[in-house]
Amino acid sequence: MLEITKRKFFFKIKEIWFAETPFDIDGCSSVIFYDCKNKVDALSFKRKDFPTLIIDLRKDLNTIWKNINKSSTRCCINRAKKEGIKVKLNKHHEEFYRINQLFRKNKKLPCLSEGINFLKEYGILFIAEFNDEIIGGQVYLEDKDNVRWLLGASKRLRTTKEIARRIGDANRLLIWEAIKYAKNKGIKEFDMGGYYIGIREDKEQKGINFFKKSFGGKLTARYIYRKDYSRIYKLFTGLKRFLLRKT
C-alpha cells in the first residue's frame, strides 16, 4: 500500500492506494481509498466503481510487447526511439509542473492541487526529451505490487501536426518505459489509470480509451472508498461542491 497525507486548511486527509479493502484510520478528518481491489460493504464508507485497464506484469516482457497494438502503438514507440526521443526518470520536476499547469489550462481542466513537493515525494516522473527540449511527461504512483498512471501532460496542444505526432509517439514511449521500469522492479500489475464506460457519448474519452486499450490491458473493476470523520469537513466539502455547480 501507499499512504499519502494531505492538508486542506486545518483538515488532515489520508489517501490510501492499492489496499485490498478499506479500513478505519485514526487522527484524520477524512480518508479516501483509491484502487481498492475488493468490492465490500464497509461501515460508513461510500463506494464508487472505478473501471480501469490492468496489464499483468507477471507475463514475460516479450508477451507484454506483443499484446500492444502494432499499428497504433508499437510502431509509434519504435519511431520515437529512431527519432532520438530520450526518456529520463525523476528529473526536471519544475519544468514538468509548468507544462502540466499550462496543459490543464488549455484543456480547461482544474489546476493540479498537488505541488512539486508531492511529485518529488510520492510520484515517479518520466520525462520525454527531443533535441534537449522537454516535450512531455507522466507521473506514476507505486507500491511493491502495483504501479498506476496518475497524470500526464505534454506540449502537443496549439502546435504543428508534425510536432503533435512526435509528442504522441513520445507519450507511448513513456508508457512503455514505465512498464519496463515496473517489470524490472518485480511489480505485478500496471494500472492505466481508468477507463471511461459512461452512458454519455464522449468523443475525447473514446479516444483516450482507444489509446489506453492499445497497450493490451484487461478491463478490471477497481473501487474508491471514502469516509469523512469530521462533520465540519463534510460540510466544507459539500459547500465546495455546491459552489462548483453554480459556476
N, C-alpha and C positions, 0 to 999 in steps of 0.2 A: 504493500500500500504506500501511497504518497500522501502525507498530511501537510496542508498549507494553512497558515494562519494569516488572516487579513484584518485590517482595521477600517471601519467606516464610522467616522466621528469617534464617539466613545464606545461603539459597539465592537465586540470581538467575534469574528466569523471564522468558522473552521470549514475547510474544504477537504474531503477525503476522496481520493481517487483509487479506483481498481479494487475496492473491497468486494467480498463475496455478497455480503448483506449489510444493511445499515445497523448502527448501534448508537447508544447514547454517548454523548461527550460532555464531560463536566467543564464548567468555567467558561462557557461561551454564550453569546446571545442567540446564535443560530448555527446549525450545521447542515452542510449540503454534501451528499454522497454522489459523485459522478462515476459513470461507467461501472455501476454495480452489475454483477453477473446473474444474480438470482432475483426472481420476482416473488416478493413476500408481502404479507400484510403486517407491517411494523407499526406498533402502537404510536399514534400521534404523528407519524411520518406521512407526508404527502408524496405520492409516487407519480412519476411521469415516464412513459415509454420513450426510449431513445434508440431507434434502429441505426445500425452502423455496419460498415464492411470490415471484416476481420481477415487478415492474412495470417495463415498458420506458419510461423517461422520454424516449426519443428521439421518441416519439409526441407529437403536439401536445396541449396541456392539455385541450382540449375533448374529444378522443377518450378520454383517460385518465378524465375525469369521466364520460363516457357508459358506459364499461366498468364503473363502480362500480354495484353493485346499487341500483336506485332505491328500492324499498320498505324494505329493511333498513338502508340506509346513507345514500344521498343525501338522503332525506327527513329523516333524523336530523341530518345536517350542517346542512341549511338551518334546521331547527328550533332547533338550538343557536345559530346566528347570530341568529335572530329573538329568542330569549330573552335575548340580551345576553352570552353566554359569550365571554370575551376570551382570546386566546392570546398569551402572551409568550415571548420567546426568551432563554434563558440568564440567567434571573433566579430568585431565591428558591431557591437550591440547598439551603440548610439546611432549609427547610420541606419541600421535596420529599423530602429524605433522611429526615426524620422520618416523613412519610406513608408512604414506601416501607417503612421498617422495621416500622411498625405493620401495614401491609397484608400483609407477608410473615409476620408473627407470626400474624395472624388466619387466613391461608391455610395455616398450619403448614408454611411453607417455611423453608429456612435463611436466616439473616440475610445481607444483602448484604456480601460480603467487601470490595468496593471502597468507599473512603471518599469524603467530599465533595471532597477534592483531586483524586481520579481523575475524578469527574464534571466538575469545572471544567476540567481539563487536556485530557481526551480526549473527553468527551461533548458532544453538542448537546442541550440541555434545552429542551423545550417544556412550558409550564405553562398549565393552564386555570383561569381565574378566573370566579366568579359572585358578583356583589354584593361584590366586593373580597375574597372568600374563595377560597383555592386549593383546588380540588376534585380535582385530579389532574395527572399529568404523565407524560411519556415521554422516555426518553434514547435517542439515536441515536449511532452511530459513522459516520465518513465518511472517504473519501479523494477524489481528484479525479474518480473514475468511479463510486463506489458509496456508497450510504448504507444503513445497516442498523439496524433497530429492535432495541435491546439489551434494554430493560426498560421497564415501565410500572407505575404504581401510582396508586390513587385512594382516595377515601373512600366508595366505593359499598357496602362491607360494613357490616353492622349499622346500616342506616339505613332510611328510609321508601322505599316503592316509587316515589314521585314523585321523590325526590332521586336514587335509584338510576337511574331512567330518564334524568334530566338528565345525570348523570355518564356514562352510556353514550353519550349524544349527544355529550358533550364529548370522550370518547375517540376517537370517529370524526372529530370536527372536528380534533383534534390530528394524527391521521394525515394528513388532507387538507392541513393547513397544512405538515406536514413534506414531503409530496410536492411542494407548490408551492415550498417553500424549495429543495429539491434540484433541481427543474426549473429554477428561476431561476439556479442556480449552474452549470448545464451538466452536472450529474451524469447518468450514463447509466442506472443501474439502482437501483431501490428494493427492498430486501430486507425482507420482512415478519418475518423473524426465526425461521423454522422452521415446519414443517407436520408434524403427527403422522400417521404411517402404520403404527403398531404393530398387531400382530395382536390385542392385548388390547383389549376393548371399554372405552372410557373416555369417559363422558358429558361430563365437563368439557373434555377435549381435543377432543371432537367439536364442542362449542360454540365453542371457540377457533378451530378450523379453519373453521367456518362464518363466524365474524366476519372472519377474515383473508381468506378467499376472496371475501367480498363486495366487496373492493376491486379485483377483476379481475386479480390477478396470475396468472402462469403457473407451474405446478408445475415446479420445476427441481432438478436434482441439484447439490448442493454437498458439499464434503468437509472433514473435520477431520483434520489430521495431527499426530502428537506424537512427539517423540524426547527421551529422557532421556539426558543425557551423564554425569550424576553417579550412581554406584551408590548412594551414601548417600541421595540424593534419591529414587531409585527405591524403596529400602527404606522410606523415610519415607512416601511416598505409598501404598505397598502396605499398610503397617501402619495408616495412617489409614482406608483403605477397609475393611480387616478390622474395625476397631473400630466403624465406622459400621454395618456389617452386624449387629453384635452388639447395637446399641442399638435 
